[in-house]
Amino acid sequence: MTKNIKKIGVMTSGGDSPGMNAAVRAVVRACVYHNVECYGIYRGFQGMIEGEFELMSARSVKGIINKGGTILKSARSKEFMTYEGRKKAYEELKKNDIDAIVVIGGDGSFTGAMIFSDEFNFPVMGIPGTIDNDIFGTSHTLGYDTACNTVVEVIDKIRDTASSHDRLFFIEVMGRDAGHIALNVGVGAGAEEILIPEEDLGLDRLLESLRRSKRSGKTSSIVIVAEGDKIGKNVFELKDYVEENLGEYEVRVSVLGHMQRGGSPSCFDRVLASRMGVKAVESLLEGKNKFMVGLLSDQMALTPLEKAIKGQSKIDLELLRVSDILTV
């Protein structure tokens, strides 16, 4: 391993996701193991600009592996979008002799990190932290598994009341650009239909599917809608359309919102965060730069940040086929 890097900074950026704290813990303890100082950078890129750094020890991160959110906080930074802002951040890093950073976040955070690295020749390593699972170069992002478990638990509860009152529920889940959560929780919770951005079901097919469910004897139904689905302007207009055309249904809407981001990370996310944190530190010490750590075929792998940002995660077509078969 190269001896050029003596101090590494770690930060969380963008929307929080379960597992970020576990990743911070792993980065800090991997640094301690390799005799490298680790500095927590508070409030993302804005904290970097303002020099909000704290030297962390193995004990600094005790008791956080099971906590949701991020102890380092997160903030949007318009200032970092300017060259002047990034220059301030670079000067703060150099003033504190920090040699490299680990950025835990999504594609927006990675874009900022890559531009920063290009401008100032500064080593960066990314760890994908977003519940949407919409980043190329990894089968799972941090928080995705936990979010799916959270949503399935909520859907199970909603199904109880849907069955009791013979109602149709439209349940909106997160996924502005990708339907991974919707597809997986839809199959896992036994939804009658799943609406995702990648597949345009169409209003006519949706109505026919609901009619078929009625004819088959179903008295209640659950339809999972990814927030980025294009079938209607929003889930409430979708509800109104179904009520107008299928008067036999009493329709309700539940928008799960930010509850999907919170909560204690699953075992899977804790283990994934631990593996990613160690890989990120060791990759920096090996001289790697501008890569994202990901999980591919159950192995830690590196994807260039540019490819991770520009690439497109693909929906599981086999799971889509399974969904179609099981909604008879």
TORDRENBA-307965 format. One record per residue (C-alpha): x, y, z; residue number from 0. Coordinates in steps of 0.2 Angstrom, whole numbers, m for minus. Layout:
N
{atom {X, Y, Z}, NUM}
...
END
This chain:
328
{atom {0, 0, 0}, 0}
{atom {6, 18, m4}, 1}
{atom {12, 28, 10}, 2}
{atom {7, 45, 2}, 3}
{atom {m10, 45, 11}, 4}
{atom {m9, 49, 30}, 5}
{atom {m26, 57, 33}, 6}
{atom {m43, 53, 25}, 7}
{atom {m59, 62, 27}, 8}
{atom {m76, 54, 26}, 9}
{atom {m93, 63, 23}, 10}
{atom {m111, 59, 19}, 11}
{atom {m120, 69, 6}, 12}
{atom {m137, 70, m2}, 13}
{atom {m152, 61, 5}, 14}
{atom {m149, 50, 20}, 15}
{atom {m151, 31, 19}, 16}
{atom {m150, 17, 32}, 17}
{atom {m132, 10, 32}, 18}
{atom {m123, 27, 31}, 19}
{atom {m118, 26, 49}, 20}
{atom {m112, 9, 47}, 21}
{atom {m102, 14, 32}, 22}
{atom {m94, 29, 42}, 23}
{atom {m90, 17, 56}, 24}
{atom {m81, 5, 43}, 25}
{atom {m71, 19, 35}, 26}
{atom {m65, 26, 52}, 27}
{atom {m60, 9, 59}, 28}
{atom {m52, 3, 43}, 29}
{atom {m42, 19, 44}, 30}
{atom {m37, 15, 62}, 31}
{atom {m32, m2, 57}, 32}
{atom {m20, 4, 43}, 33}
{atom {m13, 18, 54}, 34}
{atom {m21, 32, 45}, 35}
{atom {m30, 47, 53}, 36}
{atom {m48, 49, 49}, 37}
{atom {m58, 65, 49}, 38}
{atom {m77, 66, 49}, 39}
{atom {m83, 80, 38}, 40}
{atom {m100, 87, 44}, 41}
{atom {m114, 93, 33}, 42}
{atom {m107, 86, 17}, 43}
{atom {m99, 98, 4}, 44}
{atom {m105, 113, 14}, 45}
{atom {m96, 107, 29}, 46}
{atom {m80, 104, 19}, 47}
{atom {m81, 122, 13}, 48}
{atom {m83, 128, 31}, 49}
{atom {m70, 117, 38}, 50}
{atom {m81, 107, 49}, 51}
{atom {m69, 93, 52}, 52}
{atom {m67, 81, 67}, 53}
{atom {m53, 68, 71}, 54}
{atom {m62, 52, 74}, 55}
{atom {m56, 37, 83}, 56}
{atom {m62, 19, 84}, 57}
{atom {m72, 24, 99}, 58}
{atom {m80, 39, 90}, 59}
{atom {m91, 27, 80}, 60}
{atom {m96, 15, 94}, 61}
{atom {m114, 11, 94}, 62}
{atom {m119, 18, 77}, 63}
{atom {m119, 3, 66}, 64}
{atom {m138, 0, 71}, 65}
{atom {m143, 18, 69}, 66}
{atom {m152, 26, 54}, 67}
{atom {m148, 43, 47}, 68}
{atom {m131, 50, 48}, 69}
{atom {m121, 56, 63}, 70}
{atom {m111, 67, 51}, 71}
{atom {m127, 76, 45}, 72}
{atom {m131, 80, 27}, 73}
{atom {m134, 96, 18}, 74}
{atom {m136, 103, 0}, 75}
{atom {m123, 115, m5}, 76}
{atom {m126, 128, m19}, 77}
{atom {m109, 135, m15}, 78}
{atom {m100, 119, m19}, 79}
{atom {m108, 120, m37}, 80}
{atom {m96, 135, m40}, 81}
{atom {m78, 134, m43}, 82}
{atom {m75, 147, m30}, 83}
{atom {m84, 136, m17}, 84}
{atom {m74, 120, m22}, 85}
{atom {m58, 130, m21}, 86}
{atom {m63, 135, m3}, 87}
{atom {m66, 117, 1}, 88}
{atom {m49, 112, m6}, 89}
{atom {m40, 125, 4}, 90}
{atom {m49, 119, 20}, 91}
{atom {m44, 101, 16}, 92}
{atom {m26, 106, 13}, 93}
{atom {m25, 117, 29}, 94}
{atom {m30, 101, 39}, 95}
{atom {m18, 90, 29}, 96}
{atom {m32, 79, 23}, 97}
{atom {m25, 69, 8}, 98}
{atom {m41, 60, 2}, 99}
{atom {m60, 59, 5}, 100}
{atom {m73, 45, 5}, 101}
{atom {m90, 52, m1}, 102}
{atom {m105, 42, 4}, 103}
{atom {m120, 47, m6}, 104}
{atom {m129, 46, m23}, 105}
{atom {m125, 52, m41}, 106}
{atom {m127, 70, m37}, 107}
{atom {m114, 68, m23}, 108}
{atom {m102, 58, m35}, 109}
{atom {m104, 71, m48}, 110}
{atom {m98, 85, m36}, 111}
{atom {m84, 73, m30}, 112}
{atom {m78, 69, m48}, 113}
{atom {m77, 87, m53}, 114}
{atom {m68, 92, m37}, 115}
{atom {m55, 78, m40}, 116}
{atom {m53, 83, m58}, 117}
{atom {m50, 102, m54}, 118}
{atom {m38, 99, m39}, 119}
{atom {m31, 82, m42}, 120}
{atom {m38, 76, m26}, 121}
{atom {m41, 58, m23}, 122}
{atom {m59, 53, m20}, 123}
{atom {m68, 37, m17}, 124}
{atom {m87, 34, m18}, 125}
{atom {m99, 23, m8}, 126}
{atom {m117, 22, m15}, 127}
{atom {m129, 27, m2}, 128}
{atom {m147, 29, m8}, 129}
{atom {m163, 19, m5}, 130}
{atom {m168, 20, m24}, 131}
{atom {m154, 8, m29}, 132}
{atom {m153, 18, m45}, 133}
{atom {m134, 19, m47}, 134}
{atom {m124, 9, m60}, 135}
{atom {m110, m2, m54}, 136}
{atom {m118, m11, m39}, 137}
{atom {m132, m23, m37}, 138}
{atom {m137, m15, m21}, 139}
{atom {m135, 3, m14}, 140}
{atom {m134, 6, 5}, 141}
{atom {m152, 8, 12}, 142}
{atom {m161, m1, m2}, 143}
{atom {m163, m17, 7}, 144}
{atom {m169, m9, 23}, 145}
{atom {m181, 3, 13}, 146}
{atom {m189, m13, 5}, 147}
{atom {m191, m21, 22}, 148}
{atom {m199, m6, 29}, 149}
{atom {m211, m4, 14}, 150}
{atom {m216, m22, 14}, 151}
{atom {m220, m21, 33}, 152}
{atom {m231, m5, 30}, 153}
{atom {m240, m14, 15}, 154}
{atom {m244, m29, 25}, 155}
{atom {m253, m17, 38}, 156}
{atom {m262, m8, 24}, 157}
{atom {m268, m25, 17}, 158}
{atom {m277, m29, 33}, 159}
{atom {m288, m13, 32}, 160}
{atom {m290, m15, 13}, 161}
{atom {m297, m33, 16}, 162}
{atom {m308, m27, 30}, 163}
{atom {m317, m14, 20}, 164}
{atom {m315, m21, 2}, 165}
{atom {m305, m7, m4}, 166}
{atom {m292, m4, m18}, 167}
{atom {m276, 5, m11}, 168}
{atom {m264, 14, m22}, 169}
{atom {m248, 15, m12}, 170}
{atom {m234, 27, m18}, 171}
{atom {m216, 22, m14}, 172}
{atom {m200, 31, m18}, 173}
{atom {m192, 29, m35}, 174}
{atom {m192, 45, m45}, 175}
{atom {m182, 38, m59}, 176}
{atom {m181, 19, m55}, 177}
{atom {m194, 6, m50}, 178}
{atom {m183, m5, m40}, 179}
{atom {m192, m2, m24}, 180}
{atom {m209, m3, m31}, 181}
{atom {m205, m19, m41}, 182}
{atom {m197, m29, m26}, 183}
{atom {m210, m24, m13}, 184}
{atom {m224, m27, m25}, 185}
{atom {m218, m45, m28}, 186}
{atom {m214, m47, m9}, 187}
{atom {m231, m40, m3}, 188}
{atom {m241, m49, m16}, 189}
{atom {m248, m33, m25}, 190}
{atom {m260, m35, m39}, 191}
{atom {m252, m22, m50}, 192}
{atom {m235, m13, m50}, 193}
{atom {m232, 4, m59}, 194}
{atom {m214, 9, m62}, 195}
{atom {m206, 22, m73}, 196}
{atom {m197, 9, m84}, 197}
{atom {m213, 0, m90}, 198}
{atom {m228, 10, m96}, 199}
{atom {m243, 0, m91}, 200}
{atom {m256, 12, m98}, 201}
{atom {m273, 16, m90}, 202}
{atom {m283, 4, m101}, 203}
{atom {m272, m11, m96}, 204}
{atom {m273, m5, m77}, 205}
{atom {m292, m5, m78}, 206}
{atom {m293, m22, m87}, 207}
{atom {m281, m29, m73}, 208}
{atom {m292, m22, m59}, 209}
{atom {m308, m29, m68}, 210}
{atom {m300, m46, m70}, 211}
{atom {m296, m46, m51}, 212}
{atom {m314, m42, m47}, 213}
{atom {m320, m56, m59}, 214}
{atom {m308, m68, m51}, 215}
{atom {m316, m65, m34}, 216}
{atom {m304, m53, m26}, 217}
{atom {m313, m41, m15}, 218}
{atom {m298, m29, m11}, 219}
{atom {m282, m25, m21}, 220}
{atom {m265, m17, m18}, 221}
{atom {m257, m7, m32}, 222}
{atom {m239, m1, m29}, 223}
{atom {m235, 15, m38}, 224}
{atom {m217, 22, m40}, 225}
{atom {m217, 41, m38}, 226}
{atom {m209, 42, m55}, 227}
{atom {m222, 32, m64}, 228}
{atom {m229, 41, m80}, 229}
{atom {m246, 33, m81}, 230}
{atom {m254, 48, m72}, 231}
{atom {m249, 65, m67}, 232}
{atom {m249, 59, m49}, 233}
{atom {m256, 45, m39}, 234}
{atom {m272, 55, m34}, 235}
{atom {m277, 58, m52}, 236}
{atom {m274, 40, m54}, 237}
{atom {m286, 37, m40}, 238}
{atom {m299, 48, m47}, 239}
{atom {m298, 40, m64}, 240}
{atom {m301, 23, m57}, 241}
{atom {m316, 29, m47}, 242}
{atom {m324, 37, m62}, 243}
{atom {m322, 21, m73}, 244}
{atom {m323, 7, m60}, 245}
{atom {m337, 13, m49}, 246}
{atom {m337, m4, m39}, 247}
{atom {m321, 0, m31}, 248}
{atom {m319, 11, m16}, 249}
{atom {m301, 18, m18}, 250}
{atom {m289, 25, m6}, 251}
{atom {m271, 32, m8}, 252}
{atom {m256, 30, 4}, 253}
{atom {m240, 40, 0}, 254}
{atom {m227, 33, 11}, 255}
{atom {m214, 47, 9}, 256}
{atom {m199, 49, 20}, 257}
{atom {m203, 35, 32}, 258}
{atom {m195, 24, 19}, 259}
{atom {m178, 32, 22}, 260}
{atom {m178, 30, 41}, 261}
{atom {m176, 16, 53}, 262}
{atom {m162, 4, 59}, 263}
{atom {m153, m4, 44}, 264}
{atom {m156, m22, 40}, 265}
{atom {m142, m35, 43}, 266}
{atom {m139, m35, 24}, 267}
{atom {m136, m16, 24}, 268}
{atom {m125, m16, 39}, 269}
{atom {m114, m30, 32}, 270}
{atom {m113, m21, 15}, 271}
{atom {m109, m5, 23}, 272}
{atom {m95, m13, 32}, 273}
{atom {m88, m21, 17}, 274}
{atom {m89, m5, 6}, 275}
{atom {m81, 5, 20}, 276}
{atom {m66, m6, 21}, 277}
{atom {m64, m7, 2}, 278}
{atom {m65, 11, 0}, 279}
{atom {m51, 15, 12}, 280}
{atom {m40, 1, 5}, 281}
{atom {m43, 6, m13}, 282}
{atom {m37, 24, m8}, 283}
{atom {m22, 18, 0}, 284}
{atom {m18, 7, m15}, 285}
{atom {m18, 23, m26}, 286}
{atom {m35, 22, m33}, 287}
{atom {m44, 37, m37}, 288}
{atom {m62, 42, m44}, 289}
{atom {m70, 25, m41}, 290}
{atom {m86, 19, m33}, 291}
{atom {m86, 4, m22}, 292}
{atom {m100, m8, m27}, 293}
{atom {m107, m25, m25}, 294}
{atom {m107, m36, m41}, 295}
{atom {m109, m55, m40}, 296}
{atom {m108, m54, m21}, 297}
{atom {m90, m47, m23}, 298}
{atom {m83, m29, m19}, 299}
{atom {m79, m21, m36}, 300}
{atom {m74, m4, m42}, 301}
{atom {m83, 6, m55}, 302}
{atom {m76, 23, m62}, 303}
{atom {m86, 37, m55}, 304}
{atom {m90, 44, m72}, 305}
{atom {m97, 27, m77}, 306}
{atom {m107, 25, m61}, 307}
{atom {m115, 42, m64}, 308}
{atom {m118, 41, m83}, 309}
{atom {m123, 22, m83}, 310}
{atom {m141, 17, m80}, 311}
{atom {m146, 3, m67}, 312}
{atom {m158, m9, m76}, 313}
{atom {m174, m16, m69}, 314}
{atom {m175, m35, m66}, 315}
{atom {m185, m41, m81}, 316}
{atom {m186, m58, m74}, 317}
{atom {m194, m51, m58}, 318}
{atom {m206, m41, m69}, 319}
{atom {m211, m58, m78}, 320}
{atom {m213, m66, m61}, 321}
{atom {m224, m52, m55}, 322}
{atom {m236, m54, m71}, 323}
{atom {m237, m72, m68}, 324}
{atom {m242, m71, m49}, 325}
{atom {m255, m57, m51}, 326}
{atom {m268, m70, m59}, 327}
END
